[in-house]
Amino acid sequence: MTESRPHYSAPRLYEIAFDLNRKAEVDFLEGCFKRFARRRVRRVLDIACGTGPHLLRLAARGYRMSGLDLSPANIAFLARRARQAGFEPDLLVGDMADFRLRAPVDAAICMQDSQGHLLTNERLLAHLRAVARALRPGGLYVFDRYMTSSWTDPARRWSWSRRRGRLIVRASFSALNDVDPVSQVFRERMELEAIENGTRRLYRQSHLSRMVFPQELKSLVLLAGQFEFVQWFFGFKPHQLLERSRHPLLMVVVLRKRQ
């Protein structure tokens, strides 16, 4: 059976496929909270939280978590996972460029290049301002962005598999398809093949994403007007600054809301 579905509408398969070791990433986030925030970080917002790989791990370390995602299926799936783990995060279905929380938070995160769904600078500015509204003064915003050394790079593809009980999920993901160098928009494709009890299902999903370049991002942060740039890194490596990295594939950015 083959199904085409809206992006990330098979949360159980997505959660299994992307069940990676996130310890280094969560260690990095927690290190940023302690090193750069000008207030104690107790409450954290996970933007585009998906199935909760970072949200649940931070909750397990004692943080009071909120989660925002555009997918009702993801939020419902995450709510069940959180209850099973003994957590009660504040979960919200909403647009990352236009949302309001019931209570402000001390830090926000946005992982797995989820900002790429914002296809224009106007949308990215609206997002930064929405995040600033949600943060207390002195709070942090930490996010990662995919990078490429050249638009002439070929489309990049990854394939892997994961097993959970009798369910096998084979995943393939590709980026930098159909690149538009003017808008900086390209297409990403994901395929999840699920094999369970002799039944095979195939989900194919496709969406547009947008690259943002480091100096462009700094200018947008300045234009948004409510954050100060703190630092950026190559991946989740606290001692490796972006400027000192050769051919970085992932920049991790730390912003702080002005007091």
Backbone bond lengths (Angstrom), bond angles and torsions (degrees), N, CA, C in turn:
res aa  C-N    CA-C-N  psi(-1)  N-CA   C-N-CA  omega(-1)  CA-C   N-CA-C  phi
1 M - - - 1.446 - - 1.527 108.51 -
2 T 1.324 117.44 130.34 1.449 122.47 177.16 1.506 109.52 -117.74
3 E 1.323 117.12 131.65 1.451 121.48 -179.81 1.516 109.34 -130.64
4 S 1.343 115.99 138.30 1.454 121.67 169.34 1.516 106.95 -103.30
5 R 1.312 116.46 125.53 1.454 120.57 -174.71 1.512 110.13 -130.77
6 P 1.348 117.29 162.38 1.459 119.25 172.85 1.517 110.29 -57.51
7 H 1.321 115.62 157.57 1.458 121.05 -173.87 1.520 111.73 -56.86
8 Y 1.350 115.90 131.33 1.457 124.09 176.88 1.531 112.43 58.91
9 S 1.322 117.05 40.74 1.465 119.79 -179.50 1.523 112.18 -97.99
10 A 1.324 118.00 6.55 1.463 121.97 175.18 1.524 107.12 -118.58
11 P 1.340 117.81 70.33 1.473 120.13 -169.58 1.515 114.04 -61.41
12 R 1.332 118.59 -36.42 1.468 119.42 -179.28 1.529 110.33 -62.08
13 L 1.323 117.42 -44.92 1.461 120.33 179.87 1.526 110.89 -68.53
14 Y 1.317 115.91 -39.71 1.462 119.69 179.39 1.529 110.52 -63.26
15 E 1.323 117.03 -42.68 1.458 120.65 -179.33 1.522 110.93 -62.40
16 I 1.331 117.02 -40.99 1.462 120.17 179.25 1.524 110.55 -68.62
17 A 1.333 116.48 -45.64 1.464 120.38 -177.14 1.524 111.89 -61.38
18 F 1.330 117.07 -36.36 1.459 121.28 -176.45 1.531 112.04 -104.96
19 D 1.329 116.26 26.64 1.460 121.00 177.13 1.525 108.13 -80.83
20 L 1.330 114.81 79.04 1.456 122.20 -175.78 1.529 109.76 -103.83
21 N 1.310 115.11 168.83 1.463 120.16 174.94 1.519 108.64 -76.06
22 R 1.329 117.57 104.82 1.460 122.35 -175.86 1.529 112.44 -98.04
23 K 1.329 117.85 8.87 1.459 119.47 -173.60 1.523 112.02 -58.61
24 A 1.328 117.64 -44.51 1.465 120.25 -178.66 1.523 110.78 -62.26
25 E 1.330 116.86 -38.43 1.459 120.42 -179.82 1.526 110.67 -67.34
26 V 1.324 116.85 -44.72 1.465 120.04 -178.91 1.528 110.21 -70.31
27 D 1.326 118.18 -36.11 1.467 120.60 173.65 1.526 110.27 -58.76
28 F 1.335 116.10 -43.46 1.458 120.81 179.95 1.526 110.83 -62.48
29 L 1.334 116.79 -46.59 1.459 120.51 179.57 1.526 111.29 -59.39
30 E 1.320 115.57 -47.32 1.455 119.21 -179.27 1.532 110.91 -63.61
31 G 1.333 116.44 -37.04 1.455 120.11 176.53 1.520 112.05 -62.66
32 C 1.335 116.92 -39.43 1.464 121.11 177.08 1.519 110.84 -64.32
33 F 1.340 116.67 -43.06 1.463 119.73 179.12 1.534 110.60 -56.03
34 K 1.314 115.58 -44.47 1.461 120.28 -175.42 1.531 112.24 -77.03
35 R 1.311 116.66 -31.06 1.469 120.50 -174.25 1.529 113.19 -87.12
36 F 1.340 116.78 -38.24 1.461 119.23 -168.02 1.532 115.46 -111.68
37 A 1.321 118.54 -23.08 1.464 119.59 -177.28 1.527 109.98 -71.55
38 R 1.317 115.51 145.93 1.460 120.89 177.74 1.522 111.49 -100.46
39 R 1.294 115.27 22.56 1.462 122.66 173.51 1.531 106.41 -153.69
40 R 1.294 116.01 157.35 1.467 118.31 177.45 1.522 109.29 -68.48
41 V 1.308 115.73 131.57 1.467 120.30 -178.48 1.521 109.32 -90.15
42 R 1.323 114.86 113.94 1.462 121.24 176.43 1.531 110.84 -116.94
43 R 1.326 116.42 -41.05 1.467 121.99 -176.74 1.517 109.18 -109.21
44 V 1.325 116.83 130.86 1.466 122.29 -175.13 1.528 109.38 -130.49
45 L 1.322 116.11 136.27 1.459 123.30 174.66 1.518 109.51 -102.96
46 D 1.329 116.78 126.50 1.468 122.76 174.24 1.527 107.59 -101.56
47 I 1.334 116.65 109.33 1.461 123.12 -177.14 1.524 109.01 -89.03
48 A 1.350 116.18 136.09 1.467 121.41 -172.71 1.531 108.54 54.91
49 C 1.320 114.90 53.14 1.473 121.71 -169.95 1.519 113.06 -70.27
50 G 1.336 118.08 -19.03 1.454 120.56 178.99 1.517 112.14 59.63
51 T 1.312 116.32 -130.23 1.465 121.23 -179.37 1.526 112.44 -90.49
52 G 1.346 117.22 5.47 1.454 120.69 169.48 1.513 118.37 91.00
53 P 1.346 120.80 28.01 1.464 118.63 -177.99 1.518 113.97 -61.89
54 H 1.331 117.96 -34.26 1.462 120.67 178.01 1.522 111.07 -92.06
55 L 1.319 116.75 -37.96 1.462 120.84 -178.29 1.525 111.31 -58.18
56 L 1.321 117.54 -48.29 1.462 120.40 -176.76 1.524 111.82 -68.49
57 R 1.315 116.70 -35.77 1.463 119.21 179.77 1.523 111.32 -70.61
58 L 1.322 117.66 -37.38 1.460 119.82 175.40 1.526 110.97 -68.94
59 A 1.332 116.71 -37.96 1.467 119.84 176.51 1.524 110.38 -60.43
60 A 1.329 116.71 -38.75 1.465 120.55 179.58 1.530 111.87 -65.77
61 R 1.339 116.60 -20.18 1.467 120.32 177.76 1.528 111.85 -93.28
62 G 1.328 116.86 5.61 1.452 119.78 172.66 1.512 116.21 102.70
63 Y 1.328 118.33 2.27 1.464 120.40 179.19 1.531 109.83 -81.75
64 R 1.314 115.70 144.09 1.464 121.29 174.05 1.522 107.70 -85.77
65 M 1.326 116.09 115.79 1.453 121.23 -167.69 1.524 112.79 -104.89
66 S 1.332 113.65 144.07 1.460 122.60 165.46 1.519 107.45 -121.08
67 G 1.329 116.55 151.37 1.455 120.92 -179.97 1.516 110.98 -135.26
68 L 1.317 115.92 137.98 1.466 123.06 178.15 1.518 108.90 -125.04
69 D 1.327 117.16 131.39 1.460 120.84 176.33 1.516 108.93 -152.59
70 L 1.328 115.60 148.53 1.460 120.37 -178.97 1.527 112.29 -77.41
71 S 1.333 116.89 -17.82 1.463 122.04 -174.77 1.525 111.51 -94.37
72 P 1.330 119.46 114.85 1.468 120.54 174.11 1.520 112.50 -59.12
73 A 1.349 117.13 -34.11 1.463 120.31 179.51 1.520 110.74 -64.15
74 N 1.336 117.10 -42.03 1.461 119.85 177.83 1.522 111.57 -63.14
75 I 1.326 116.67 -44.47 1.462 120.42 -178.13 1.531 110.84 -63.97
76 A 1.331 117.40 -42.67 1.464 120.45 178.75 1.523 110.75 -64.22
77 F 1.326 116.86 -42.14 1.466 121.26 179.15 1.522 110.53 -64.10
78 L 1.340 116.92 -44.10 1.462 121.13 -179.55 1.525 110.96 -65.81
79 A 1.325 117.43 -38.16 1.469 119.80 178.72 1.529 110.78 -59.48
80 R 1.334 116.84 -40.90 1.473 120.41 178.15 1.524 110.91 -66.27
81 R 1.327 116.88 -43.92 1.467 120.35 178.72 1.525 111.00 -61.40
82 A 1.329 116.39 -42.06 1.466 120.01 -178.44 1.526 110.86 -64.92
83 R 1.326 116.45 -43.51 1.476 119.31 179.19 1.516 110.66 -61.03
84 Q 1.326 116.95 -42.18 1.458 120.80 179.60 1.531 111.64 -62.62
85 A 1.344 116.03 -30.75 1.465 120.82 179.94 1.521 112.42 -88.41
86 G 1.332 116.91 -2.95 1.455 120.67 178.41 1.514 114.74 86.95
87 F 1.348 118.22 19.57 1.455 122.07 -179.68 1.527 110.01 -112.80
88 E 1.320 115.00 155.42 1.462 120.75 176.80 1.520 109.78 -131.20
89 P 1.330 118.33 71.90 1.461 119.95 178.75 1.526 110.79 -70.31
90 D 1.318 115.35 157.55 1.456 121.99 175.88 1.523 107.12 -88.50
91 L 1.326 117.47 105.15 1.462 122.20 -172.85 1.518 110.80 -106.51
92 L 1.334 115.42 139.24 1.461 121.86 -173.76 1.518 110.10 -138.49
93 V 1.333 116.95 131.09 1.465 122.05 169.87 1.521 107.28 -85.21
94 G 1.319 116.99 122.62 1.452 118.52 -177.98 1.514 113.12 -173.64
95 D 1.324 114.40 168.89 1.459 124.56 -179.23 1.526 108.80 -87.05
96 M 1.325 117.86 128.27 1.459 120.68 -177.16 1.527 113.04 -65.74
97 A 1.330 117.88 -13.87 1.455 120.88 177.79 1.522 112.68 -98.11
98 D 1.325 117.41 -0.63 1.468 119.94 -177.23 1.524 109.05 -158.88
99 F 1.311 116.43 83.24 1.470 120.32 -179.05 1.520 109.19 -145.47
100 R 1.314 115.41 159.48 1.467 122.30 174.27 1.524 108.23 -140.00
101 L 1.317 115.49 137.04 1.457 121.42 178.81 1.525 110.45 -93.85
102 R 1.324 115.24 157.88 1.459 119.80 176.16 1.526 111.68 -70.79
103 A 1.331 116.41 -30.16 1.467 121.30 179.64 1.525 108.52 -142.76
104 P 1.330 118.25 144.70 1.467 120.58 -179.07 1.526 111.74 -69.47
105 V 1.337 115.71 160.64 1.464 121.93 -178.49 1.523 109.06 -121.82
106 D 1.322 114.99 166.41 1.470 121.83 -178.64 1.528 112.15 -92.12
107 A 1.322 116.74 -20.33 1.463 121.11 179.81 1.515 108.61 -156.10
108 A 1.325 114.70 155.02 1.456 121.70 174.97 1.519 108.77 -134.33
109 I 1.333 115.78 149.04 1.458 121.73 176.01 1.518 108.99 -131.59
110 C 1.331 115.83 155.33 1.469 121.70 174.37 1.523 106.53 -147.50
111 M 1.331 116.89 106.72 1.451 122.05 -168.93 1.528 111.85 -108.38
112 Q 1.325 114.30 169.87 1.465 124.18 173.92 1.531 111.60 61.50
113 D 1.330 115.79 39.43 1.467 122.85 176.93 1.524 112.11 53.86
114 S 1.328 116.81 32.79 1.468 119.34 -177.09 1.516 112.50 -67.02
115 Q 1.334 118.06 -22.67 1.464 119.13 174.63 1.526 112.20 -62.43
116 G 1.319 116.87 -17.89 1.465 119.63 178.91 1.514 113.81 -59.66
117 H 1.330 117.11 -20.30 1.470 120.22 177.35 1.522 112.02 -69.27
118 L 1.313 117.91 -14.08 1.467 122.31 177.53 1.528 107.43 -85.67
119 L 1.321 117.62 105.13 1.462 121.70 -164.77 1.522 114.43 -89.99
120 T 1.328 118.10 -1.04 1.465 120.74 177.54 1.529 108.85 -138.37
121 N 1.325 115.69 161.24 1.460 119.65 175.47 1.524 111.19 -64.25
122 E 1.324 116.84 -32.64 1.465 120.30 178.53 1.528 110.85 -62.14
123 R 1.312 116.07 -41.94 1.464 119.79 178.69 1.528 110.95 -68.04
124 L 1.322 117.11 -38.20 1.455 120.10 178.70 1.527 110.86 -66.28
125 L 1.334 117.34 -39.19 1.456 120.24 176.06 1.525 111.15 -63.32
126 A 1.331 116.73 -43.68 1.468 119.95 177.72 1.526 110.23 -60.12
127 H 1.325 116.25 -38.54 1.466 120.73 178.17 1.525 111.14 -63.12
128 L 1.320 117.52 -48.72 1.456 120.72 -178.79 1.526 110.83 -59.64
129 R 1.312 116.82 -39.02 1.461 119.93 -179.87 1.534 110.98 -71.14
130 A 1.329 117.33 -35.01 1.465 119.95 176.31 1.524 110.99 -66.35
131 V 1.332 116.43 -40.18 1.467 119.83 177.72 1.525 110.18 -64.97
132 A 1.333 116.61 -41.99 1.465 119.88 179.51 1.527 111.05 -60.22
133 R 1.337 117.41 -38.66 1.470 120.31 177.28 1.518 111.71 -61.08
134 A 1.327 116.07 -33.70 1.467 121.11 -175.35 1.516 112.92 -80.83
135 L 1.336 118.07 -15.62 1.466 122.35 -174.07 1.526 111.76 -97.61
136 R 1.300 115.10 145.54 1.452 120.36 168.47 1.537 109.13 -76.14
137 P 1.346 117.80 153.09 1.471 119.67 176.61 1.523 111.42 -55.03
138 G 1.327 115.05 138.10 1.460 120.29 -178.46 1.508 114.14 83.83
139 G 1.348 116.88 -3.81 1.460 120.89 179.01 1.515 112.37 -78.31
140 L 1.321 116.27 164.38 1.465 122.30 -174.14 1.517 112.00 -106.99
141 Y 1.346 113.56 151.66 1.457 121.19 167.03 1.519 106.93 -126.96
142 V 1.338 116.99 119.30 1.461 123.28 -178.61 1.520 108.31 -120.10
143 F 1.338 116.64 128.64 1.462 120.36 -179.41 1.518 110.37 -148.35
144 D 1.319 115.89 159.57 1.460 120.39 176.35 1.523 110.34 -115.22
145 R 1.330 115.32 151.34 1.458 121.95 177.64 1.521 109.23 -136.98
146 Y 1.330 114.78 134.67 1.459 121.54 176.10 1.517 109.24 -68.41
147 M 1.332 117.08 143.38 1.462 121.97 179.60 1.523 110.02 -128.93
148 T 1.310 115.56 160.29 1.459 121.03 171.91 1.512 108.55 -141.34
149 S 1.305 116.64 149.19 1.457 120.68 -178.25 1.522 112.19 -78.55
150 S 1.325 117.23 -24.29 1.455 120.33 -176.70 1.513 109.95 -159.57
151 W 1.338 115.77 144.23 1.464 119.61 175.08 1.517 111.80 -69.06
152 T 1.328 117.39 -13.53 1.456 119.67 178.56 1.519 112.35 -82.66
153 D 1.332 117.25 -4.47 1.469 119.31 175.50 1.522 109.66 -58.87
154 P 1.317 117.89 141.24 1.476 118.91 175.50 1.510 110.80 -70.31
155 A 1.325 114.97 163.53 1.468 119.37 175.44 1.530 108.71 -56.10
156 R 1.311 115.77 139.78 1.461 120.93 -177.78 1.513 109.56 -103.96
157 R 1.321 115.86 137.81 1.464 121.45 -175.42 1.524 109.60 -130.94
158 W 1.332 114.32 142.61 1.461 121.41 176.09 1.521 108.06 -132.96
159 S 1.320 116.93 143.41 1.466 121.93 176.41 1.523 108.70 -137.26
160 W 1.330 116.54 142.24 1.463 121.11 179.70 1.528 108.31 -162.19
161 S 1.315 116.95 173.91 1.461 120.89 178.04 1.521 109.66 -141.43
162 R 1.328 115.98 153.13 1.455 123.92 176.60 1.525 108.43 -137.18
163 R 1.314 115.13 150.81 1.467 120.39 178.72 1.516 109.64 -125.33
164 R 1.313 116.99 136.74 1.463 123.29 175.65 1.526 106.57 -135.00
165 G 1.332 116.89 103.18 1.458 120.53 -175.49 1.523 110.58 63.24
166 R 1.332 116.19 -123.30 1.468 120.43 178.98 1.516 113.30 -91.05
167 L 1.311 116.18 -1.18 1.458 120.33 -177.47 1.524 110.35 -96.47
168 I 1.313 115.71 125.70 1.464 122.77 174.51 1.527 107.87 -110.49
169 V 1.328 116.28 129.80 1.460 121.12 176.79 1.522 107.67 -118.50
170 R 1.326 114.51 120.28 1.467 121.20 174.92 1.521 107.90 -104.80
171 A 1.314 115.68 124.50 1.460 120.75 -173.98 1.519 110.36 -118.03
172 S 1.319 115.33 145.19 1.462 121.42 169.11 1.520 107.80 -137.96
173 F 1.315 115.37 141.98 1.457 121.50 -176.06 1.520 108.20 -141.05
174 S 1.322 116.58 137.50 1.462 120.29 176.99 1.517 109.70 -135.77
175 A 1.337 115.34 144.84 1.459 122.40 178.83 1.519 109.16 -129.39
176 L 1.332 115.62 169.64 1.460 123.29 179.75 1.516 112.63 62.76
177 N 1.333 116.32 35.58 1.460 120.84 170.82 1.524 108.73 -89.49
178 D 1.339 116.70 141.71 1.476 122.65 173.61 1.524 111.20 53.27
179 V 1.294 116.76 52.20 1.463 121.32 -175.84 1.524 110.99 -69.19
180 D 1.334 116.36 133.88 1.459 123.09 169.65 1.527 106.79 -107.11
181 P 1.350 118.76 106.00 1.463 120.16 -173.82 1.522 113.61 -70.16
182 V 1.334 118.31 -15.31 1.462 120.57 179.74 1.525 110.91 -82.49
183 S 1.325 116.33 -50.41 1.472 119.88 178.88 1.523 112.31 -82.60
184 Q 1.359 116.96 -13.52 1.468 123.46 -177.19 1.526 111.71 66.02
185 V 1.313 116.22 23.32 1.463 122.44 -178.93 1.523 109.23 -101.15
186 F 1.316 116.60 141.84 1.458 122.43 177.14 1.521 108.11 -143.33
187 R 1.312 116.08 173.33 1.460 120.91 -178.55 1.527 109.88 -107.40
188 E 1.339 114.37 138.26 1.459 121.29 172.31 1.524 108.75 -112.80
189 R 1.313 116.38 143.47 1.468 121.68 -179.86 1.518 109.31 -129.02
190 M 1.322 115.30 138.80 1.453 120.78 178.39 1.521 109.26 -133.94
191 E 1.318 115.27 139.17 1.459 121.41 176.72 1.521 108.17 -129.82
192 L 1.335 115.51 130.45 1.464 121.63 177.27 1.519 108.08 -121.29
193 E 1.316 116.07 118.86 1.459 121.99 177.19 1.531 107.90 -105.90
194 A 1.321 116.23 121.43 1.463 121.65 -178.42 1.523 109.18 -111.31
195 I 1.322 116.07 127.86 1.460 121.86 177.99 1.526 107.49 -123.58
196 E 1.337 116.29 118.23 1.459 121.02 -176.31 1.516 109.46 -148.21
197 N 1.318 115.90 123.72 1.471 121.85 178.75 1.521 112.20 51.63
198 G 1.334 115.45 41.55 1.450 120.78 176.55 1.516 115.05 80.75
199 T 1.317 117.98 -1.61 1.465 121.78 179.32 1.521 109.51 -102.16
200 R 1.327 115.73 134.43 1.466 121.15 -179.40 1.522 109.37 -114.66
201 R 1.336 115.48 129.27 1.460 121.49 174.58 1.519 108.22 -125.66
202 L 1.318 115.67 144.44 1.460 120.71 -177.99 1.526 108.85 -129.49
203 Y 1.339 116.40 121.62 1.467 122.02 177.74 1.522 108.42 -110.74
204 R 1.300 116.05 127.63 1.460 121.61 175.71 1.519 109.10 -117.03
205 Q 1.330 115.77 130.13 1.454 121.32 -179.44 1.517 109.48 -133.85
206 S 1.324 115.59 146.34 1.455 120.87 -178.51 1.524 108.62 -144.09
207 H 1.315 116.57 140.59 1.459 119.77 177.33 1.524 109.54 -153.54
208 L 1.320 115.43 163.85 1.456 121.75 176.48 1.521 109.71 -89.65
209 S 1.318 115.78 147.92 1.452 122.16 175.72 1.520 108.13 -138.73
210 R 1.322 116.00 162.72 1.461 119.96 -177.11 1.516 111.22 -131.19
211 M 1.323 115.04 135.89 1.448 122.02 175.09 1.526 109.40 -84.04
212 V 1.304 116.80 143.03 1.461 121.02 170.47 1.526 106.81 -127.12
213 F 1.330 115.99 137.47 1.454 119.97 -176.12 1.534 110.30 -94.67
214 P 1.316 117.99 154.33 1.462 120.48 -171.01 1.525 114.35 -55.03
215 Q 1.330 118.48 -49.94 1.459 119.38 -177.40 1.527 110.99 -69.98
216 E 1.306 117.28 -32.75 1.468 121.19 173.45 1.529 110.02 -60.70
217 L 1.320 115.89 -43.88 1.458 120.17 -179.77 1.524 111.28 -62.96
218 K 1.330 117.10 -43.29 1.460 119.97 177.99 1.532 111.21 -59.07
219 S 1.328 117.10 -40.88 1.457 120.94 179.29 1.521 111.26 -65.05
220 L 1.326 117.29 -39.52 1.459 120.85 179.33 1.527 111.29 -67.82
221 V 1.318 116.95 -38.13 1.469 120.32 176.39 1.524 109.77 -61.28
222 L 1.328 116.62 -43.46 1.462 121.05 178.28 1.524 110.57 -63.20
223 L 1.331 116.69 -42.14 1.459 121.33 -179.14 1.527 111.28 -66.84
224 A 1.322 117.56 -36.61 1.468 120.73 178.74 1.523 110.93 -61.54
225 G 1.325 116.37 -34.69 1.446 121.12 165.72 1.511 118.16 86.60
226 Q 1.311 119.66 -3.08 1.459 119.87 -174.32 1.524 113.64 -118.49
227 F 1.339 116.19 -2.02 1.451 120.99 -179.79 1.517 110.49 -118.85
228 E 1.322 114.97 153.13 1.452 120.51 165.09 1.520 108.45 -111.57
229 F 1.324 114.83 139.76 1.453 120.53 178.01 1.522 108.70 -73.39
230 V 1.344 116.54 129.88 1.465 120.99 -179.22 1.526 110.69 -102.32
231 Q 1.346 116.71 -57.13 1.459 119.88 -178.37 1.514 108.89 -170.48
232 W 1.337 115.75 161.34 1.458 120.25 169.43 1.526 109.70 -136.25
233 F 1.326 114.49 153.27 1.459 122.34 -171.93 1.520 110.23 -132.50
234 F 1.327 115.24 160.67 1.464 121.63 171.07 1.520 106.99 -88.14
235 G 1.333 115.70 107.04 1.449 119.92 -178.50 1.524 110.40 64.48
236 F 1.314 115.70 -162.01 1.461 121.46 -177.64 1.525 109.68 -92.83
237 K 1.339 113.30 58.00 1.464 120.77 -175.97 1.520 107.75 -122.89
238 P 1.331 118.31 99.57 1.461 120.59 -170.77 1.517 115.14 -64.63
239 H 1.320 118.72 -14.59 1.458 120.72 -178.89 1.531 111.94 -108.50
240 Q 1.332 118.02 8.57 1.457 120.27 -178.32 1.530 109.02 -119.49
241 L 1.326 116.03 100.07 1.452 120.79 -179.70 1.522 110.39 -73.62
242 L 1.316 115.37 151.55 1.461 120.37 -176.15 1.527 111.68 -59.35
243 E 1.340 116.89 -42.01 1.466 120.07 -176.38 1.522 112.94 -64.70
244 R 1.316 116.54 -21.58 1.463 120.22 -177.02 1.522 112.51 -99.14
245 S 1.329 116.76 11.84 1.461 120.87 -175.24 1.524 110.29 -105.90
246 R 1.299 115.31 141.49 1.460 121.00 176.12 1.521 109.31 -95.49
247 H 1.308 116.04 128.09 1.465 122.84 176.82 1.535 111.97 50.77
248 P 1.325 118.23 54.02 1.473 118.86 178.68 1.516 111.46 -66.72
249 L 1.314 116.34 143.49 1.462 122.64 178.05 1.518 112.29 -105.31
250 L 1.321 117.06 -15.23 1.459 120.52 -175.72 1.521 108.68 -147.22
251 M 1.338 116.56 121.70 1.454 118.60 173.06 1.529 108.72 -104.21
252 V 1.318 114.62 135.61 1.464 121.23 177.97 1.520 106.46 -112.94
253 V 1.322 116.91 122.07 1.463 123.42 -168.91 1.525 108.97 -111.66
254 V 1.328 116.13 138.86 1.451 122.61 176.46 1.528 108.58 -118.66
255 L 1.329 116.21 118.87 1.468 123.09 175.08 1.532 108.45 -115.83
256 R 1.319 115.50 157.08 1.466 120.34 177.44 1.525 108.50 -132.80
257 K 1.328 115.60 133.90 1.462 119.25 178.28 1.524 109.67 -70.22
258 R 1.321 114.61 135.12 1.463 119.73 -178.92 1.522 111.04 -65.29
259 Q 1.307 115.96 147.37 1.456 121.10 -179.19 1.530 110.51 -93.90
